[in-house]
Amino acid sequence: MSTMSTESIEWKAWREQRAEAVSAPYGPLSLTGTYWLVDAVDGRIEGVPGHWTESPDGETVLLTTDAGDRLTLRPQDTYEPVTPGDDRRLVAIRREGLWAVRIWDPAAPTRQAFAGIEVFEYDERWVLPALFRPYDEDRVVQVPNADGVRRGLGVGGELSFTVDGSEHALTVAVEPDGDLWGVIADATSGASSYRFRFIRPPAPAADGSVVLDLNRALLPPCAFSDGFICPFPPPGNTLPFAVEAGERQVRTG
């Protein structure tokens, strides 16, 4: 009779929490589009209520609602239409000085069709000791994004680890809370898994040591909705072997 390790039990709970989070009413599956204001003719976005313009100083978005109300929105501010039966949320975002409106709709077809996340089975061999080496100062690398546009990706150091006797290093960013974040691909990408995935290792210890658990490799938001503009892996972040661990694909029913 086999028994599950504490780590695999925690991983199973993490999987369940992930499925709940992505399928929440305003989770990633509910994003129906990202609309850039520079493309809005006369401040109008097809299918989106209101008149949207960038403020003269470029620091906010000015929204005149269909009811005539005037609102000032900052990044991540939300406007909820008051039209009966319209449960959408409209969120202002800013990327590299450009403003856009994101539409979140609980009735999105992607959310209705969601049937779970396909994963590789848990394998303790993919729980790897790693070492984080920060750069002297943060850097920006230009990478393609899911919408076909190249944008800057901020990175703060390298995460090195060993697989089958060979050392590898991944370029990663440092989150405000100290956790790490990276975009990776491997020999499964575009075949038995999505074309790239995210990793989110915890904050390194004082000596730089950290556990890289590839069983928790994540599907990027753009795997759930075409409205996201996820960055592709930076140079050097495509591993030459198959990482048969973590999330693989979105399953639809």
N, C-alpha and C positions, 0 to 999 in steps of 0.2 A: 504494500500500500504506500503510495507516494504522498508526501506532505509538501505543502507550499511554504516557501521561505517567507520571512517577514517582509523582505524586499519585494517579492512577487505579489504578496497580498496588498502592499501599499501601491504597487504599480497597477493592480486591478482596480483599486479604488480611484486612482488618478485617471484611469481610462474612463470610468463611469462619470467622473466629474467633468472631464473634457467633453464627452458627448452631451451632457446636460448644458454646458456653457455654450457650445457652438449652436445648439438647437433652441436656445432661449429666444423669446419673442423678438428681442433686439440684438441677438447674437450675430456672428459673421454671416450666417446663412440668410439673414434678412436684408443684407445690403443689396439694393437693386441698381445702384449706379453712383458714380462720382462724376460731377459735372463742373468743369472749369469755367469760371466767370469770364475769362478772356474769350471763350467761345460762345458766350450768351449774347444773342442778338438783341440789342435794346434792353438788356437786363432780364430777358425772359428765357426760361429754360423749359423746353417742351415737357408737359406733364407735371410740372412743378409749380405750385401756387406762388404768387408774389412776384415782386420786381426786385432783382438782386444786383447790387453794384458795389464796387470797392470804394471805400472812403477816399477822399482826396489825398490823405497822408499814407494810404495803403495799410494802415494798422488795423482796420476793422472792415466788416461787411455791413452795408446798409440795406435793410430789407423793408420794403413797403408791402404790407400784406394786401390781399384782395379786399379786405374790409377797410383799408385805408390807414391802418396803424403803421407807425414807423418804428423800427427796431434797429438797434446796433448790436452786432454779433462779433464776438471774439473767437479765437480758435477753440473748437469743441463746444461752443454754445449751441443750444438746441432750440429749434422752433417746431411746435406741434400745431398743425392746422386744426382749426376748430370746426371744420366741415363734418357734419354727422356721418359716421361710418368710415372716416378717414383716420386710421390708426398710425399713419406714417410719422416718423420723426426726421426732421431735416437738420443736419448738423454742418456747421461751417468748419472747414479745415484749411490749413495753410501749409504749403510745401515749397520750400526754396523761393519764398516771396510771392507765390501765386496762390490765389484763393479758389476754393471749390466748395460745392455743396454736395453732401452725401445724403442719400435717401435710404432710410431703414424702414422696411415694411414687413410686419409679422406674417402677411399673406403672400410673401415672395414665393414664387414657384420652387426656388432652390430649397427653401425651408420645408415646404410641403412634401418635396420628393426625398428628403433626407432619410436614410435608413441605417445610419451608423458610420463609424470610421473603421476601415479595415486596418489591421495591425499585424506586424510580425509577432510571433510568440515571444514571451519574455525569455531572455537568455542572459544569465549572469556574466557570461564572457564579455558582454558589451558594457559592463560597468568598469570603467577604466580610470586608474589614477592618472592625473594630469598635472601640469605645471603651467601657471599663467605668468607670462613675462610682459609687463606693461611697457608701452612706448614712453619715451621721455615726455612726449606731448601727443595729444590726440591727432589723428590723421583723417583725411577724407580721400576715399578712392571712388572713382567714377565707375558705376556698374549699370548694366541694362536693368530696366524694371519691367514688370509684367505687362505694362501698357505700351512697351516699345520705346520708351524714352530713357535716356541715360541720365542718372542723377547721382549726386554725391552720397556716399555711405560713410558715416562716421565710424571709425574703429579705434580701439584703445590699446591693443596688444595682441600677443599670440598665445595660443593654448597648445602646448605640445604634449604628446602621449605616444605610447608604443603599441603597435599591433603586430603580432607574429614576428617580433624581433626588429621591426623597422620603426623608426621614429617619424612621426608626422606632426605638422603644425597647422593650426587653423587661425585665421585672422578673426578677431571677435571685438565686439563693442562692450563697453562697461555701462550698465544701466545706472540710473541715479541712486538706487538702493545698494549698489555694489555687485549685483548679480551680473553674469555675463550673457551675451546674446550673439549668435552667429548664424550665418546662412551657409548651408553646405549641400554638396551633391556627392554622389558616389556611384558605384557600378550598377546599383539598382534603379537609379534615377531615370525616369521616363520609360522604365520597363516594368518592374514589379513594384515600384513605388512612384510617387509624384515626382516631377522633374527636379525639385529641390526641396529641402526641408530646413526647419529652424532648430537650433539647440539653445537651451537656456540653463546652463550650469549655475550652481549657486555661487555666491561671493567667495573668492579664494581666501584661504587662511593667510596669516601674516607672512608666511614663507612662500606664498604663491601656490601652494598645493590645493587641488580641487578635484572632486570626483566628476568625471564626465560619464553620465549614464545615457548611452545612446538608445536604450529602451524607451527613453522619453523624447526622442526626436519627434518634432511636431510638424504637422502639415501647416504650411503658411496660410494666412487668411485668403489669398487668392485661389486656393484650392476649393474654398467654399463659395466664393462669389467672384465673378469677373470684375466687380466694381472696385476691388482692391488693386493697389499699385505696388505689390511686393518687390523688393530688390532681389536680383539674382545673386548667386554666390560670387564673391570677389575673387580675383586671381589667386590661385593656390588653395582654394577651399573645395576643390573637387577631389575627393579621395579615390585612389586607384583600385580600391577593392569594394566588395559588396557589403554594405552595412545592413544586414538583415535583422533590423531591430527598429522599434518605434512605429509611428503611424505610417501607413502606406498610401491609402486612397480614401476618398469619400465614397460611401456606398449609397446608391439611390434605389428606391423601390417603386 
